[in-house]
Amino acid sequence: IGEGGAAALAEALPQCTALQDLRVDSNRMGYTGAAALARAVPLCAALHTLGLNRAGLGDAGIAVLAEALPRCPALQDVGLGSNGVGQRGARALARVLPRCAALRVLGLNDNSIGEAGVTTLAQALPKCAQLQGLQLFGNAFGCGGTAALARALPQCAALQALGLNRTSMDDDSVAVLAEALPRCPALQDLGLAGNAVGDLGAAALARVLPQCVELHTLRLSGNSIGDQGATVLAQALPLCTALRTCGLSGNAMSPRGQAELRDAVSRCPQQPNLSL
C-alpha cells in the first residue's frame, strides 16, 4: 500500500464505526499517505491501536500525523518504529503527547532520534499519566539522552516496560539511569541489550536492582560485562524477588563468571530463565 492506497483506505475508515485496531505496518505510504490517515483517524472514535511501523513517514509524515493524535480519544497504542524519525518528528510528538489522554504504549524504536530529540520527548513524558510502555531501542542518544530520561521516568508512575536496547549507552549512561530505576515503582521489563555496558555499569545496576521490586525481565545481552560484573550481578540477583527472565548472552565473561550467575539464579525466588 503506497500513497494512493493509503488515501483510498483513509476515505473508507470513518465508515468503520467499530474499528479498534488499525495496523498498516511495512507499507511505504510516506507523507501523502500519512496526511490522508491524519484526516481520517480522528473520525474513528473507537480506535485504540494504530500501527505505522516501517511506513516511510519521515519527520514530515510524523509531524502531520501528530496533530491528529490528540483527536483520537480512545487511542492507547501507537507504533511508529523504523520511520526515519529525527529531532523534528520527536519535537512534533512531544507537543501533542500530553494531550493523548488514553495513551499507554508508544513505540519509537529504530528511528534516528538523537540526544536532542530524546531530551524533548523526555520533557513530555511525565504528562502522559497512563503511559505503561516506552520503546526507544535502536536510537543512538547516548549519555545526554539517557540523563534526560532518568529525570523524567520516575514521574511516569504507570511505566511497566522500558526498551533501551541499542541506544549507545555506556557505563556512565547506565549509572545515570540506574539511579532512577528504584523510583519507577511499576517497572517490570527493562531492556538494555546491545549497548556498551561493562563491569562498572553492571555494578551500578547491581546496587539498585533489588530495589526494583516489580522487575521480572532484565535484558543485558550483547554488552561487555566481564567476570567482575558477573560477580556483582550474582550477588544482586537472588535479592530480585520478582525476576523471571535474565538475558546475559553475548557478554565478555568467562566460564567462571557464567557459573557464578547460574548459581545465583538457582537461589532466586522465581527461578528465572537465564540466557548466557
C-alpha positions in Angstrom: 0.0 0.0 0.0 1.6 3.2 -1.2 0.4 6.8 -1.1 -2.6 6.2 -3.3 -3.7 3.1 -1.5 -3.4 4.8 1.9 -5.5 7.7 0.6 -8.2 5.2 -0.6 -8.1 3.4 2.7 -8.4 6.6 4.6 -11.6 7.5 2.8 -13.3 4.3 4.0 -12.1 4.4 7.6 -14.7 6.9 9.0 -17.4 4.4 8.0 -15.8 1.7 10.1 -17.5 2.9 13.3 -16.4 0.0 15.5 -12.8 -0.1 14.3 -10.4 -0.5 17.2 -7.2 -1.8 15.7 -5.5 -0.5 12.6 -2.1 -1.8 11.6 -0.6 -0.8 8.2 3.0 -1.6 9.1 5.5 -2.1 6.3 3.6 -0.1 3.7 5.6 2.8 2.3 2.9 5.4 2.3 5.1 8.4 3.0 4.0 11.9 3.8 0.9 11.9 1.5 -0.4 8.7 3.0 0.2 9.9 6.5 -1.7 13.2 5.7 -4.6 11.2 4.4 -4.7 9.0 7.5 -4.4 12.1 9.8 -7.6 13.4 8.3 -9.4 10.1 8.8 -8.3 8.6 12.2 -9.9 11.3 14.4 -13.3 10.2 12.9 -12.7 6.6 14.1 -13.9 7.2 17.7 -13.3 3.6 18.9 -9.7 3.3 17.5 -7.3 2.2 20.3 -4.3 0.8 18.3 -2.5 2.4 15.4 0.5 0.6 13.8 2.5 2.6 11.3 5.9 1.0 11.7 8.2 0.9 8.7 5.8 3.2 6.7 8.3 5.6 5.3 6.8 8.6 7.2 9.9 10.6 7.9 9.8 13.7 10.1 7.2 15.4 7.8 4.8 12.5 7.9 5.2 12.2 11.7 4.5 15.9 12.1 1.2 15.8 10.2 0.1 12.6 11.9 1.0 14.0 15.3 -1.6 16.8 15.0 -4.3 14.2 14.7 -3.4 12.0 17.6 -5.0 14.1 20.4 -8.3 14.0 18.5 -8.3 10.2 18.8 -9.8 9.9 22.3 -9.6 6.2 22.7 -6.0 5.8 21.3 -3.9 3.7 23.6 -1.1 2.1 21.5 0.9 3.9 18.8 3.7 2.2 16.8 5.9 4.4 14.8 9.1 2.4 14.6 11.6 2.5 11.7 10.3 5.6 10.1 13.4 7.8 10.0 12.1 10.0 12.8 14.6 12.6 13.9 14.6 15.7 16.1 11.8 17.4 14.1 9.5 14.4 14.4 10.3 13.9 18.1 9.6 17.6 18.8 6.2 17.3 17.0 5.3 14.3 19.0 6.4 15.9 22.3 4.0 18.8 21.7 0.9 16.5 21.4 1.6 13.5 23.6 0.4 15.2 26.9 -3.0 15.6 25.2 -3.3 11.9 24.3 -5.1 11.1 27.5 -5.5 7.4 26.9 -2.0 6.6 25.6 -0.5 3.6 27.2 2.2 2.3 24.7 4.5 4.4 22.5 6.8 2.6 20.1 9.6 4.8 18.5 12.2 2.1 18.1 14.8 2.1 15.3 14.5 5.7 14.3 17.1 8.5 14.2 16.2 10.2 17.5 19.4 11.5 19.0 20.1 13.3 22.2 18.2 16.5 21.4 15.1 14.6 20.3 15.0 12.3 23.3 15.5 15.2 25.6 12.5 16.9 24.1 10.4 13.8 24.4 11.5 13.3 28.0 10.1 16.6 28.9 6.6 15.5 27.7 6.6 12.0 29.3 5.6 13.0 32.9 2.5 14.5 31.4 1.5 11.1 29.9 -0.2 9.8 33.0 -1.3 6.4 31.6 2.0 5.5 29.8 2.9 1.9 30.5 5.3 1.0 27.7 8.0 3.1 26.0 10.2 1.6 23.3 13.1 3.7 22.2 15.5 0.9 21.2 17.7 1.4 18.2 18.0 5.2 18.7 21.5 6.4 19.4 21.0 9.1 22.1 23.9 8.2 24.4 24.5 9.6 27.9 22.9 13.0 27.4 19.6 11.5 26.3 19.8 8.9 29.0 20.2 11.6 31.6 17.0 13.4 30.3 15.1 10.1 30.5 16.4 9.4 34.0 15.0 12.7 35.2 11.6 12.0 33.6 10.9 8.3 34.2 10.3 8.4 38.0 7.4 10.8 37.2 5.8 8.1 34.9 4.2 6.2 37.7 2.4 3.7 35.4 5.5 2.8 33.4 6.0 -1.0 33.2 8.2 -1.7 30.1 11.2 0.3 29.0 13.1 -0.6 25.9 16.6 0.9 25.6 18.4 -1.7 23.7 21.0 -0.5 21.1 20.9 3.2 22.3 24.7 3.7 22.5 24.6 3.5 26.3 27.9 3.0 28.1 28.8 2.6 31.8 28.3 6.3 32.5 24.9 6.2 30.8 23.8 3.1 32.7 25.0 4.6 36.0 22.8 7.7 35.5 19.8 5.5 34.5 20.3 3.1 37.4 19.8 5.9 40.0 16.3 6.5 38.6 15.1 2.8 38.4 14.1 2.3 42.1 11.9 5.3 41.7 9.9 3.7 38.9 7.6 1.6 41.1 5.7 -0.2 38.3 8.7 -1.2 36.2 8.6 -4.8 35.1 10.6 -5.1 31.9 13.9 -3.4 31.3 15.8 -3.7 28.0 19.5 -2.7 27.9 20.8 -5.2 25.4 23.2 -4.4 22.6 24.9 -1.4 24.3 28.4 -1.0 25.7 27.7 -1.8 29.3 30.8 -3.1 31.1 31.7 -4.1 34.6 31.1 -0.6 36.1 27.7 -0.4 34.5 26.9 -3.8 35.8 27.9 -2.7 39.3 25.7 0.3 39.1 22.7 -1.9 38.2 23.5 -4.5 40.8 23.3 -1.8 43.5 19.7 -0.9 42.6 18.1 -4.0 41.1 17.0 -5.4 44.4 15.0 -2.2 45.0 13.1 -2.7 41.7 10.5 -4.9 43.4 8.3 -5.5 40.3 11.1 -6.2 37.8 10.5 -9.6 36.2 12.5 -9.2 32.9 16.1 -7.9 32.6 17.8 -7.8 29.1 21.5 -7.3 29.2 22.7 -9.5 26.3 25.2 -8.2 23.8 27.1 -5.9 26.2 30.7 -6.0 27.5 30.2 -7.4 31.0 33.1 -9.4 32.3 33.8 -11.5 35.3 33.8 -8.6 37.8 30.4 -7.5 36.5 29.2 -11.1 36.7 30.2 -11.3 40.3 28.4 -8.2 41.4 25.3 -9.2 39.5 25.4 -12.7 41.0 25.3 -11.1 44.4 22.2 -9.0 43.5 20.1 -11.4 41.5 18.9 -13.6 44.5 17.5 -10.4 46.0 15.4 -9.7 43.0 12.2 -11.3 44.2 10.1 -10.9 41.0 12.8 -11.7 38.4 11.7 -14.4 35.9 13.9 -13.7 32.9 17.5 -12.6 32.7 19.3 -12.2 29.4 23.1 -12.0 29.6 24.3 -13.8 26.5 27.0 -12.3 24.3 29.0 -10.6 27.1 32.7 -10.9 28.0 32.5 -13.2 31.0 34.5 -16.4 31.3 33.0 -19.8 32.3 33.8 -18.9 35.9 31.7 -15.8 35.7 28.9 -17.7 34.0 29.0 -20.4 36.7 28.6 -17.7 39.4 25.5 -16.4 37.6 24.0 -19.9 37.2 24.5 -20.5 40.9 22.9 -17.1 41.8 19.9 -17.8 39.6 19.3 -21.1 41.3 18.9 -19.2 44.5 16.4 -16.7 43.1 12.8 -16.9 44.5 11.3 -17.2 41.0 14.0 -19.5 39.5 14.3 -17.2 36.4 15.3 -18.3 33.0 18.9 -17.3 32.4 20.5 -17.0 28.9 24.3 -16.9 28.8 
